[in-house]
Amino acid sequence: MILGLLIVCVVGLGTLGVLLVSLWRHLQFLRREVRRLVGDGALSHAPPGPRIVREIHRDLREIARRQQEIARRIAEEDFSLRAILTSMVEGVLIADGNMQIRLVNERLRHMFSLPKSPMDRTVMEVFRNHLVHQVIREALDTGKPQSAELQAEIRDGDRFQLKHFQVTSVSLRSSGPESAAGALVIFHDISQIRSLEAVRKEFVANVSHELRTPLSIITGYLETLIDGGGDPETNSRFLRTMHKHAQRLNMLIEDLLTLSQLESKKGTLHFQAADIGESISRVREQLDARIRETRSTVTLTIPEALPRIEFDAFRVEQALYNLMDNALKHSAKSGAEVCVAARAEESAVIVTVSDNGVGIPLSDQPHIFERFYRVHKDRSRDAGGTGLGLSIVKHIVQAHGGSISIQSVPGAGAKFIMTLPIRQN
């Protein structure tokens, strides 16, 4: 078509040479404009010459405008995509049909502590895990979403930590229906969920065990009494034993209710400025009978200038009772020496409870405040403990914005350090 128009123009002008020269100049001008378009997208506004040249020039300008608009949209979408991937809490990976990684977000690199960029490397080379490879491969082959739970040991500094991930892979289809262009893989960290499930299962198992033991004893003695029992002295001994284990059940239920209230924060604390020294003295009086029975000594060291602090007296005295009772139980069978001291330090009051018992093994100290954790399991049950006392102490102190810790050398006793803020924020 263009060639036909050129022939008409040549015939009309009558001078072929003049037209060829003019056309050559305009074509040279267009070449320069195209080069400039490739370079920076700029074209001059109104080139002289025949109409066909002006139309080509106008089309080139329109192409340049559309190219700039497309480039702008691509840049905006790229920015939006990167912003979304960066803000996601899940790890995201895109692999092509050859299982080579084409895109990952920073969260994924952090999840697996990847030392270097995984881009353009295969999935197996990066993760070295057959399950991840299989989930992506099946999504590519079948075109259906695939999901699996992955357990992996992730390096955290100088140690490894077991992590749980929910891995979901979906295929990304190309325009042709014959094959998948790649796969989108989402990694969701469910380690905390699995940890809570394990805690729940352990808690149910421990509660069941703690309830079963006294109930079995009470049931056995009751069956004996129902069948006729024995002499009055034996029956009296049976009743005292049942009463002891009934009290143990009652203590366990009370401690479970207390722990439930503290963990769910349903039990509101009643803060009031008071003297922590008076609370320590009251707890000492509550344990007076046990102290005399075991011929133990409890020494209080409370300075007169100790500042009044804002705390819930009932809950803090409950924590102090558990600490002092624990010290008496696990010290020597008789003649235990327990020291309770308080001092002010900057914006807090520190209360320490020390004993001269056998101490706590170093391997047990990180777990001492866990529910139902016992260092000396048999001796703890004989002493009537529920295994919840120190866990209750931890929750009470934390509810006050304080902290609780332990210092112990095996064979040289233990010291519990409770820190309570003077003022509640």
Secondary structure as UniProt FT lines:
FT   HELIX           2..13
FT   HELIX           16..40
FT   HELIX           51..87
FT   STRAND          91..96
FT   TURN            97..98
FT   STRAND          100..104
FT   HELIX           106..111
FT   TURN            112..113
FT   TURN            119..120
FT   HELIX           123..127
FT   HELIX           130..142
FT   STRAND          146..156
FT   TURN            157..158
FT   STRAND          159..173
FT   TURN            177..178
FT   STRAND          180..189
FT   HELIX           191..226
FT   TURN            227..228
FT   HELIX           232..264
FT   STRAND          272..274
FT   HELIX           276..286
FT   HELIX           288..293
FT   TURN            294..295
FT   STRAND          297..301
FT   TURN            304..305
FT   STRAND          309..311
FT   HELIX           313..329
FT   STRAND          337..345
FT   TURN            346..347
FT   STRAND          348..355
FT   TURN            362..364
FT   HELIX           365..367
FT   TURN            368..369
FT   TURN            371..372
FT   HELIX           377..382
FT   TURN            383..384
FT   HELIX           389..399
FT   TURN            400..401
FT   STRAND          403..408
FT   TURN            410..411
FT   STRAND          414..421
//
